Amino acid sequence: MTWNWKTGGIALGLAIFLAVLLVKPVGVSTQFVILDAIVADQLNPDLITRTDEGAWTSTNAYLAKGNGKYAKHAANPLNYSFVFVIALMVGAGISAWLRGGNGREDNRVPALWRANFGDAAWKRNLAAFAGGFIVLYGARLAGGCTSGHMMSGLMQTSLSGYIFTLGAFAAAIPVALMMYRKDAEQ
């Protein structure tokens, strides 16, 4: 089964709506901080500790803020948000598999990318990784990510969600027009 962008968008909107309605707003960038803390705590067992009162804290100021909220999540990662991020990755893998796997040429290098940058898959992978790193870095600077600010924020009619969305599209559209000057069908 092949979904176009409209069907996928409606399915994504429905999934976000159900998540916000039934559980809590969706956000994922903080979970990468939690994953970093889990790994760092394995390398340095003194990073995350429990106080005499039973609360969690950390020698890292960021993990200790909010009464050790992030330290607690790193110490006990099997919570909704962390499992949600794992499920995102598993879902992406299942989606790729259902479409025929990532081994197919059209999955590795889409026609629009090929028309503008050639058909070297490593270039596309490097660009995707660099773009993802920049977005995640910016998300942490902004205190949230596109799924938190945009998708959940719009779903909750948050003013900051609308401002973020306008800013994201105001930046993304001109950049995409500059990067993808050639049409895939040329």
C-alpha atoms as one frame of an Amber mdcrd trajectory, in Angstrom:
protein
   0.000   0.000   0.000   1.367   3.411  -0.982   0.295   6.509   0.923   0.603
   9.965  -0.520   1.583  12.906   1.654  -2.049  13.856   2.315  -2.978  10.423
   3.676   0.214  10.313   5.726  -0.454  13.802   7.086  -3.973  12.888   8.155
  -2.714   9.684   9.802   0.025  11.617  11.627  -2.453  14.278  12.758  -4.810
  11.617  14.069  -1.992   9.856  15.926  -0.831  13.124  17.545  -4.418  14.028
  18.435  -4.938  10.665  20.126  -1.624  10.916  21.982  -2.460  14.406  23.294
  -6.034  13.422  24.130  -5.324  10.076  25.786  -1.869  10.436  27.335   0.014
  13.746  27.102   1.549  16.111  24.558   4.207  14.583  22.335   7.821  15.728
  22.404  10.956  13.785  21.640  14.100  15.937  21.790  14.366  15.676  25.586
  14.525  11.901  25.263  17.859  12.176  23.462  19.159  14.024  26.533  17.779
  11.177  28.642  19.526   8.612  26.420  22.792  10.556  26.765  22.309  10.565
  30.540  21.678   6.811  30.603  24.928   6.185  28.732  26.870   8.756  30.800
  25.557   7.228  34.035  26.895   3.838  32.938  30.321   5.408  32.394  30.158
   7.466  35.586  27.894   5.864  38.240  28.112   9.020  40.391  26.322  11.103
  37.737  22.805  10.202  38.882  22.140   9.470  42.525  19.251   9.189  44.935
  18.931  11.598  47.842  18.182  10.549  51.414  14.559  11.617  50.801  14.318
   9.205  47.863  14.359  11.856  45.114  16.707  11.664  42.136  19.468  14.195
  41.514  22.607  14.581  39.437  25.986  16.231  39.493  24.975  17.613  36.081
  22.963  20.812  36.582  20.718  20.154  33.584  19.746  16.676  34.781  19.243
  17.961  38.341  16.922  20.842  37.407  13.222  20.580  38.135  13.843  18.566
  41.308  15.825  15.986  39.368  13.098  15.292  36.800  15.565  14.376  34.040
  17.783  12.409  36.429  14.718  10.416  37.470  13.823   9.677  33.837  17.392
   8.570  33.089  17.425   6.319  36.150  14.038   4.836  35.183  13.838   5.161
  31.378  10.835   2.899  30.805   8.353   5.753  30.792   5.864   6.894  28.158
   8.145   9.466  26.506  11.190   7.213  26.173   9.147   4.256  24.940   7.435
   6.637  22.466  10.813   7.526  20.914  11.787   3.851  20.658   8.396   3.160
  19.045   9.046   5.957  16.516  12.246   4.254  15.406  10.624   0.824  15.267
   7.675   2.282  13.325  10.025   3.921  10.818  11.782   0.606  10.319   8.484
  -1.211   9.797   7.371   1.467   7.339  10.584   1.112   5.325  10.238  -2.674
   5.354   6.617  -2.518   4.178   7.666  -0.261   1.303  10.255  -2.771   0.184
  13.183  -1.970   2.425  15.922   0.623   2.257  17.870  -1.426  -0.271  15.753
  -0.149  -3.151  17.410   2.667  -5.067  14.342   4.927  -4.967  14.236   4.638
  -1.158  17.903   5.485  -0.701  18.087   8.439  -3.084  14.760  10.072  -3.986
  14.366  11.511  -7.487  14.333  15.128  -6.274  17.605  14.634  -4.389  19.133
  12.817  -7.374  18.179  15.662  -9.726  19.851  18.255  -7.516  22.788  16.461
  -5.885  23.440  13.220  -7.752  22.764   9.637  -6.796  25.417   8.997  -4.144
  23.538   7.552  -1.169  26.345   8.491   1.225  25.850  12.194   0.413  22.136
  11.926   1.168  22.797  10.025   4.401  25.425  12.557   5.489  23.098  15.475
   4.707  20.227  13.800   6.580  22.454  13.165   9.609  23.832  16.726   9.591
  20.345  18.187   9.206  19.019  16.014  12.018  21.906  17.050  14.268  21.303
  20.749  13.576  17.559  20.404  14.210  18.115  18.484  17.451  20.734  20.993
  18.631  18.371  23.873  17.855  15.511  22.063  19.550  17.476  21.755  22.766
  18.423  25.444  22.584  14.738  26.327  22.131  13.610  24.026  24.942  11.585
  21.760  22.701  11.345  20.168  19.295   9.083  20.307  16.266   6.882  17.553
  17.655   6.480  19.402  20.939   6.252  22.971  19.673   4.585  22.372  16.315
   2.506  19.215  16.366   1.477  19.107  20.026   1.540  22.892  20.348  -0.853
  23.408  17.449  -3.064  20.605  18.721  -3.325  22.453  22.049  -3.792  25.860
  20.319  -0.635  27.153  22.009   0.479  30.623  20.891   4.133  29.540  21.060
   3.238  26.569  18.827   1.796  28.890  16.187   4.773  31.267  16.393   7.236
  28.383  16.132   5.363  26.886  13.169   5.323  30.191  11.300   9.050  30.649
  11.976   9.880  27.090  10.920   8.048  27.415   7.614   9.374  30.946   7.025
  12.882  29.479   7.202  12.236  26.065   5.603  10.433  27.168   2.438  13.126
  29.571   1.125  15.902  27.108   2.027  14.106  24.266   0.217  13.545  26.484
  -2.829  17.251  27.348  -2.906  18.442  23.776  -2.377  16.057  22.022  -4.735
  16.099  24.280  -7.789  15.902  21.386 -10.254  12.624  19.524 -10.647  12.818
  15.743 -10.264  11.203  15.240 -13.669  13.745  17.282 -15.657
